[in-house]
Amino acid sequence: MPSYSWPPVKSLTPSERAPLGWALLYFFCLLTGYYVLRPVRDAMGASDDMFAVFPQALVDWASGVGIGLQEFTLQVLFTATFGCMLLLQPIYGALAARLPRRIFLPVVYLVFIVCLLGFFLGFDRRLPGRGALFFVWTAVFNLFAVSVFWSYMADVFDNESAKKVYGYIGAGGTAGALLGPIITRTLVEEIGVGNLLLVSAGFLSVCLLCIVRLRPWAQARERRRRRDGDIGDRAMGGSILAGLRLIARDPLLRALAVLMLFGVGCGTLLYNEQAAIVRRFFIDDMARTVYYANIDLAVNSVAILVQVLLTRALLKRFGIAPLIVAPALAILLGFAVLSASPFPLFVAVVQVAMRAGEFSLAKPARETIYTRVSREARYKAKAAIDTVVYRGGDLFFVWLHKALSVFGSRAVFLAGVAVAVGMTFSAWQVIRGQRRLPGDEQVFPTADADIDGPRIDS
């Protein structure tokens, strides 16, 4: 999401202030609700209770053929997530292209809320298989929630208004991303894991209210666009293969795809080995949930400080180079340290540095590049990188981790060093490639707290 200038609130017109308030509340509640759920998801991925994670029939079948599912938990979950994403991506695209978002969104959020109520019953009654279903559902939630939020904002605000208000909206989301893990860390021991899902459902209910309250502005803008002869959100046509062909032809897009692949590799190796370490050091799901909530809180706290104090200044003074290279070098150093000392505290520190660096530095730099490429590359190629490359890399590296884990944590982190070297080299290739782009007026983005986490986080 490109971030724009931060004008004084008093410079906003009355027609901008009212929808800004509802939009800010919407994004705040959306990310608060998600970050309440995220530590629960991560704790399920690290759980050693196979009947909590997988259906009993699957556990029994695996046991019958001599497979211990506990040894393949994240591999199975990531594979299921990848398959679910492949199935849902075209469905999401078709619905988003054909239905007005002011109609589409309330239905989507009602479905999310109903699902959370169902998960609450599943957790409360300790139904087998609740963990896997919740893990995959969270990925589906990520696919829809933020994407349709920003699409809806494009229906509510025109370009000039967006430049004024998007910075405030992004800040509201970051505040929500900070509050969510605080709620989880504070309440999980008091009310239990299952009741946290009701808390999240409450925040999504507020989102639903905001969608309804924003509808008049969306309708008014649609009427203006029709009067002016604007065709609106017409689809560009083509398919995901068109984006892959663009990547194959363009050196800069190839470099961005490779950078994404290696970044996903670093994140997936760290995430999976972290889950194995957490499983050994923390005895129950509640303790694991607190651990992951602390990490999310630290990530978002560091990210917002860097966003406020450094990101925009670095972009304006030095361009994208330090923002892309510095996180890659930090990841390289982090894996080198972990290969010598793979302890939970060090893993948490590297995880925080990796994800905060992605949020506040690397992602803004990449998004700046996309403001200077063609519209086709911006939508088709970027979509392919963000879905096919990202999820495909996720799947590849989760199974690579399984092969490496036989040799222990140090072997995994040494492999991570090699992947981080590749990431650093591809970052340099991106820097070289973007220098040949036209020098259009740059938009300096800030990384809002991505609902699926940073791209190197899995």
Steps between C-alpha positions, in 0.01 A plus 500: 500500500663827398512747781441863429563831668374573849307830466355663811153367576363853477601508131257218425157592369186399695425244226840340571505508879187291561595206275858523629375438856305191398781371276759546775276318751443224242872435441582529870241236591594278206866475598423482872269206433758329283789544741287354777472188281854477365672373820226238533572386144873483561450308825289244311781457249741431787263275696606147590138387548427337164132444577463874563659579164384223265176303461509166678453309174815657355701431816381138503578453130850647537564282803383194307752559221780581743504881461524721807301813413671688782814493288321653201258746660606819325574322173143370486355835610699699244413255224130524587526880509664506156229277353225707658654821366516359146133410519384829652711749304294480177176495700605813686602668176170417333291624794703819540471572127125438471342616826494857637716499810237679705288183450782248497672613821214465750441144384872417529527637853182330614650172380822575692306572819292183467819299444655644817191405698535149360868488594410616850274198539774278358761629743257502793404138439859406406392345172771304314637675191418850615863615472553412133169646392567820693856528362379475139196722563726775632682499167165536322410786735827666405429459129168679517504744787773752419465473122133583505556770761727701271275430201212643698708803591552557128120505466462751784788744431614649171869540422538846650322407821699178526824698503372688803344222705684173430783588736255539788323176408829310487594636842168377637580153367843504661343596834265204465792269422659615826184458707414150374794310651469703821142377534608142434793511741289661772182295470602153386574375852183662637242395242670221304589460133146433377352819642761707317315406182189672634709811568616497139143448379400808697756712316384360164144596593618861531659463155162395366342812652769716337436340160132589524570856621748559212251388237350847427844639407570199278165546327557875457839444342360236266235746381767763434711254304208398282412863437858569396510198272741308722493126432589429863672182602493330161703183493810503283438148376762233472599249765768424753705357211520848348678617814741207486581581136577860596734377773679270256559785253598784734833488692375726782184297553708182499727650764198599712362146466833345603526743792152393611592132464814528713322722751225241537770235535665681790167557672374146451819337624500722809126463566509120478812458711358748750188283529716193569699687765184643660352151512803381697524791742131583571273232637149612402307704244434786743873555565570481127224751429656747746843450338366573152293795626816654649675463165212666313496785749875552467485484119231764470657724766838500323336539160299808592805666659706441185212617281462824692868578555691355204313360201381812325822692574717217363290470185514871431873532567646173370231331292411132533851350518556502879141395569532186288859403579503568877223247586669236284834554676326493841338168412837363388657603830204361695524156341875496563437564870226236517718239334730538803236550774147379408320602821139629525605851606739538207239356261248756626747786455581398142131451425420849628786654302401314185130583508541857623759564229260365239209712626685825541781491242495232229129505419482882466801489267345231281167683484683815390641307205152393391388863473748540211413196286217450253144445618507146359816419693363668810186286508571179310868438575475621859198275556695203367797580726275547804309176445673241279858584597422563865281198567705275272817600684323440828415146393848422369687626803268340756589160356866595466495582869366154571793342317752724676348458846626141510845649554391739777440872547853603410470337158175687437651834594816436295273439200328824595834677470527377141145611420569840660808538276273440201254753638775761536621441144147525358445821701803647324358387163173679580689818586691486171186424298287780642761760404391454137139590574357841406546759774131549566388694804554259786247402760673413823307222671492394858439137575179451677474188719431237233223267610682189388820633656801604299587313190798338669296384793280214368 
